[in-house]
Amino acid sequence: MASQVSKTRLGKWCILNELLMIDKYQSRFIRAKVREVLLSTWDPIGIADEPNAQNEYDSYIGSIYDLLVSKAADAVLVEYLYWAVHENMGLDAASKEDMLDTVSALRKIDLSAPEF
């Protein structure tokens, strides 16, 4: 398995990690799973059942994907999700603890994904 060193900027976070080499089909599969988790578990604005808003959280998928494949700590995922809710969406009701179920669901995504 090949690897590369990559520097990724995620809002106010900058991480430098060795990333897994994942082909584009695996990447798409993982990103689709991240989208499912964001809609089914996270959903801070309650749009999961709105057919015309299924792409509402897509702007967060890339950063979350990068955090997952770079093996970022759970605390970093919590901080990113909390930042997205509070700073980016401007919602004050959620706490960092509210992000834990989402992080748990994200960790269940198989990063090896099926070979295509």
Backbone as JSON, one array per atom type, in Angstrom:
{
  "sequence": "MASQVSKTRLGKWCILNELLMIDKYQSRFIRAKVREVLLSTWDPIGIADEPNAQNEYDSYIGSIYDLLVSKAADAVLVEYLYWAVHENMGLDAASKEDMLDTVSALRKIDLSAPEF",
  "N": [[0.84, -1.18, 0.0], [0.72, 2.08, -0.98], [1.8, 5.29, 0.26], [1.43, 8.75, 1.1], [2.62, 11.96, 2.1], [0.63, 14.47, 3.34], [-0.64, 17.74, 3.69], [-3.38, 19.06, 5.19], [-5.91, 21.44, 5.28], [-8.45, 22.29, 7.48], [-10.83, 24.25, 8.1], [-10.08, 25.92, 10.96], [-8.19, 24.09, 11.62], [-5.16, 22.43, 11.04], [-3.69, 19.69, 9.79], [-1.09, 17.31, 9.67], [-0.47, 14.41, 8.29], [0.17, 10.94, 7.54], [-1.38, 9.68, 4.82], [-3.72, 7.17, 3.78], [-3.53, 5.37, 0.72], [-6.09, 5.56, -1.34], [-8.25, 4.42, -3.8], [-10.23, 6.09, -6.37], [-12.83, 5.01, -6.54], [-13.21, 3.69, -4.12], [-12.96, 5.9, -2.49], [-15.22, 7.39, -3.25], [-17.22, 5.64, -2.38], [-16.77, 5.64, 0.42], [-17.19, 8.37, 0.96], [-19.91, 8.54, 0.31], [-20.96, 7.02, 2.36], [-20.25, 8.64, 4.54], [-21.9, 10.81, 3.98], [-24.41, 9.59, 4.4], [-24.28, 9.16, 7.18], [-24.12, 11.81, 8.1], [-26.64, 12.74, 7.38], [-28.38, 10.91, 8.65], [-27.63, 10.68, 11.34], [-26.25, 12.97, 12.4], [-27.41, 15.59, 11.36], [-28.08, 18.51, 12.07], [-29.89, 20.53, 11.36], [-32.23, 19.3, 10.77], [-33.04, 18.07, 8.22], [-33.17, 15.59, 7.09], [-35.36, 14.13, 6.08], [-36.2, 15.61, 3.98], [-36.53, 15.63, 0.65], [-35.46, 17.42, -1.27], [-33.26, 18.5, -0.08], [-31.1, 16.85, 0.32], [-28.44, 17.18, -0.22], [-27.46, 19.03, 1.49], [-25.46, 18.94, 3.51], [-23.18, 18.34, 2.16], [-20.9, 19.91, 1.77], [-19.32, 19.46, 3.95], [-18.4, 16.91, 3.79], [-15.92, 16.29, 2.47], [-13.91, 17.3, 4.22], [-14.44, 15.79, 6.53], [-14.02, 13.24, 5.54], [-11.24, 13.44, 4.98], [-10.31, 13.72, 7.61], [-11.05, 11.23, 8.67], [-9.6, 9.32, 7.06], [-7.04, 10.11, 7.63], [-6.76, 9.29, 10.12], [-7.48, 10.88, 12.32], [-7.95, 11.92, 15.69], [-10.8, 11.16, 17.78], [-11.59, 13.4, 19.21], [-10.83, 15.48, 17.53], [-12.56, 15.14, 15.36], [-14.98, 15.62, 16.73], [-14.57, 18.32, 17.42], [-14.49, 19.46, 14.84], [-17.1, 18.92, 13.83], [-18.6, 20.29, 15.74], [-17.64, 22.87, 15.31], [-18.69, 23.23, 12.72], [-21.44, 23.26, 13.22], [-21.75, 25.37, 15.13], [-20.07, 27.63, 14.37], [-20.12, 27.76, 11.53], [-22.8, 27.2, 10.74], [-24.13, 28.69, 12.59], [-25.64, 27.86, 14.79], [-26.61, 27.53, 18.15], [-27.56, 25.66, 19.96], [-26.59, 23.0, 20.15], [-24.22, 20.81, 21.79], [-20.77, 19.86, 22.39], [-20.79, 17.28, 23.29], [-23.07, 16.33, 22.04], [-22.12, 15.64, 19.57], [-20.93, 13.21, 19.72], [-22.34, 10.78, 19.11], [-22.44, 10.96, 16.35], [-19.72, 10.88, 15.67], [-19.15, 8.32, 16.57], [-20.75, 6.82, 14.77], [-19.49, 7.54, 12.36], [-17.01, 6.34, 12.73], [-17.63, 3.72, 12.34], [-17.66, 3.32, 9.67], [-16.32, 1.48, 7.08], [-13.19, 1.91, 6.14], [-11.63, 0.6, 4.36], [-13.25, -0.18, 2.36], [-15.08, -1.84, -0.3], [-13.29, -3.36, -3.0], [-13.33, -2.18, -6.32]],
  "CA": [[0.0, 0.0, 0.0], [1.51, 3.3, -1.08], [1.33, 6.38, 1.11], [1.98, 10.05, 0.79], [2.46, 12.92, 3.17], [-0.25, 15.52, 2.86], [-1.04, 18.75, 4.65], [-4.77, 19.36, 4.91], [-6.5, 22.53, 6.07], [-9.84, 22.05, 7.8], [-11.23, 25.4, 8.89], [-8.97, 26.41, 11.76], [-7.28, 22.98, 11.89], [-4.19, 22.04, 10.02], [-3.11, 18.42, 10.22], [-0.07, 16.72, 8.8], [-0.53, 12.98, 8.56], [0.38, 10.03, 6.45], [-2.71, 9.26, 4.36], [-3.84, 5.92, 3.05], [-3.77, 5.53, -0.71], [-7.42, 5.02, -1.59], [-8.61, 4.75, -5.18], [-11.39, 7.0, -6.47], [-14.08, 4.31, -6.3], [-13.27, 3.52, -2.68], [-13.19, 7.24, -1.95], [-16.64, 7.72, -3.48], [-18.0, 4.78, -1.5], [-16.62, 6.16, 1.78], [-17.86, 9.68, 1.02], [-21.35, 8.28, 0.32], [-21.26, 6.57, 3.72], [-20.18, 9.83, 5.39], [-23.14, 11.55, 3.71], [-25.49, 8.88, 5.1], [-24.16, 9.44, 8.61], [-24.47, 13.21, 8.35], [-28.1, 12.89, 7.27], [-29.15, 10.06, 9.56], [-27.23, 10.78, 12.75], [-25.88, 14.33, 12.78], [-28.57, 16.37, 10.93], [-28.37, 19.58, 13.03], [-31.0, 21.39, 10.97], [-33.42, 18.47, 10.58], [-33.46, 17.99, 6.81], [-32.99, 14.21, 6.61], [-36.54, 13.65, 5.35], [-36.53, 16.58, 2.92], [-35.89, 15.13, -0.57], [-34.74, 18.45, -2.03], [-32.14, 19.01, 0.71], [-30.21, 15.75, 0.63], [-27.05, 17.58, -0.41], [-27.24, 20.17, 2.38], [-24.24, 18.8, 4.29], [-22.11, 17.85, 1.28], [-19.69, 20.72, 1.88], [-18.54, 18.96, 5.08], [-17.97, 15.54, 3.54], [-14.5, 16.23, 2.14], [-13.1, 17.5, 5.43], [-14.65, 14.64, 7.4], [-13.31, 12.15, 4.86], [-9.82, 13.64, 5.23], [-10.05, 13.42, 9.02], [-11.16, 9.78, 8.87], [-8.5, 8.57, 6.44], [-5.78, 10.5, 8.27], [-6.84, 8.71, 11.47], [-7.57, 11.93, 13.34], [-8.56, 11.51, 16.95], [-12.22, 11.45, 17.93], [-11.73, 14.78, 19.68], [-10.7, 16.37, 16.37], [-13.84, 15.02, 14.66], [-15.96, 16.34, 17.55], [-14.32, 19.76, 17.25], [-14.88, 19.87, 13.49], [-18.56, 18.91, 13.76], [-19.06, 21.38, 16.6], [-17.34, 24.1, 14.56], [-19.64, 23.32, 11.61], [-22.75, 23.63, 13.76], [-21.73, 26.66, 15.82], [-19.45, 28.73, 13.64], [-20.51, 27.82, 10.13], [-24.26, 27.27, 10.63], [-24.62, 29.69, 13.52], [-26.59, 27.27, 15.73], [-26.02, 27.5, 19.47], [-28.21, 24.7, 20.84], [-25.86, 21.74, 20.28], [-22.99, 20.79, 22.58], [-19.77, 18.93, 21.87], [-21.27, 15.94, 23.64], [-24.05, 15.94, 21.02], [-21.41, 15.19, 18.38], [-20.33, 11.89, 19.98], [-23.03, 9.74, 18.35], [-22.03, 11.09, 14.96], [-18.35, 10.38, 15.59], [-19.25, 6.86, 16.69], [-21.27, 6.31, 13.49], [-18.44, 7.73, 11.36], [-15.96, 5.36, 12.99], [-18.1, 2.41, 11.88], [-17.48, 3.24, 8.22], [-15.18, 0.65, 6.69], [-12.31, 2.73, 5.28], [-11.02, -0.22, 3.32], [-14.28, -0.23, 1.31], [-14.9, -2.92, -1.27], [-12.52, -3.08, -4.23], [-14.22, -2.13, -7.49]],
  "C": [[0.89, 1.24, 0.0], [0.95, 4.35, -0.14], [2.0, 7.67, 0.66], [1.8, 10.94, 2.0], [1.65, 14.07, 2.62], [-0.58, 16.48, 3.99], [-2.44, 19.2, 4.27], [-5.26, 20.47, 5.82], [-7.98, 22.27, 6.24], [-10.31, 23.19, 8.7], [-10.01, 25.92, 9.64], [-7.94, 25.32, 12.07], [-6.34, 22.76, 10.72], [-3.54, 20.76, 10.52], [-2.11, 17.94, 9.2], [0.0, 15.25, 9.17], [-0.16, 12.19, 7.32], [-0.99, 9.48, 6.06], [-2.64, 7.92, 3.66], [-4.03, 6.22, 1.57], [-5.08, 4.81, -1.01], [-7.82, 5.4, -3.01], [-9.93, 5.52, -5.22], [-12.71, 6.3, -6.21], [-14.28, 4.05, -4.8], [-13.59, 4.86, -2.01], [-14.66, 7.64, -2.1], [-17.55, 6.92, -2.56], [-17.97, 5.31, -0.06], [-17.33, 7.48, 1.94], [-19.38, 9.52, 1.03], [-21.79, 7.83, 1.71], [-21.21, 7.74, 4.7], [-21.46, 10.65, 5.21], [-24.32, 10.92, 4.44], [-25.47, 9.18, 6.59], [-24.56, 10.88, 8.92], [-25.98, 13.42, 8.3], [-28.85, 12.1, 8.34], [-28.84, 10.27, 11.03], [-26.99, 12.23, 13.18], [-27.05, 15.29, 12.56], [-28.96, 17.53, 11.87], [-29.53, 20.5, 12.64], [-32.25, 20.6, 10.57], [-33.93, 18.35, 9.16], [-33.4, 16.57, 6.24], [-34.16, 13.71, 5.77], [-36.98, 14.6, 4.24], [-35.8, 16.18, 1.64], [-35.04, 16.16, -1.31], [-33.51, 19.01, -1.28], [-31.12, 17.93, 1.05], [-28.73, 16.08, 0.45], [-26.64, 18.72, 0.53], [-25.9, 20.12, 3.12], [-23.03, 18.37, 3.45], [-20.81, 18.65, 1.4], [-18.79, 20.27, 3.04], [-17.92, 17.59, 4.81], [-16.47, 15.43, 3.29], [-13.61, 16.36, 3.36], [-13.22, 16.31, 6.38], [-13.94, 13.42, 6.82], [-11.81, 12.25, 5.16], [-9.46, 13.31, 6.68], [-10.08, 11.91, 9.27], [-9.96, 9.03, 8.3], [-7.14, 8.95, 7.03], [-5.73, 10.02, 9.72], [-6.8, 9.76, 12.56], [-8.29, 11.39, 14.57], [-10.04, 11.88, 16.98], [-12.45, 12.9, 18.35], [-11.64, 15.78, 18.53], [-11.99, 16.33, 15.55], [-14.94, 15.77, 15.41], [-15.8, 17.85, 17.35], [-14.76, 20.25, 15.88], [-16.4, 19.95, 13.36], [-19.16, 20.06, 14.57], [-18.82, 22.72, 15.92], [-18.37, 24.3, 13.45], [-21.0, 23.8, 12.1], [-22.74, 25.05, 14.31], [-21.22, 27.81, 14.98], [-19.98, 28.86, 12.22], [-22.02, 27.96, 9.95], [-24.87, 28.3, 11.57], [-25.67, 29.17, 14.5], [-25.92, 27.13, 17.1], [-26.53, 26.39, 20.38], [-27.39, 23.44, 21.1], [-24.6, 21.91, 21.13], [-22.0, 19.83, 21.92], [-20.18, 17.49, 22.16], [-22.28, 15.42, 22.62], [-23.4, 15.39, 19.75], [-20.89, 13.76, 18.51], [-21.01, 10.76, 19.22], [-22.63, 9.77, 16.88], [-20.62, 10.55, 14.77], [-18.35, 8.86, 15.68], [-19.73, 6.23, 15.39], [-20.23, 6.45, 12.39], [-17.34, 6.69, 11.51], [-16.36, 3.96, 12.52], [-17.98, 2.24, 10.37], [-16.2, 2.47, 7.93], [-14.33, 1.45, 5.69], [-11.61, 1.91, 4.22], [-11.96, -0.35, 2.14], [-14.04, -1.35, 0.31], [-14.09, -2.47, -2.47], [-13.5, -3.11, -5.41], [-13.46, -2.54, -8.73]]
}
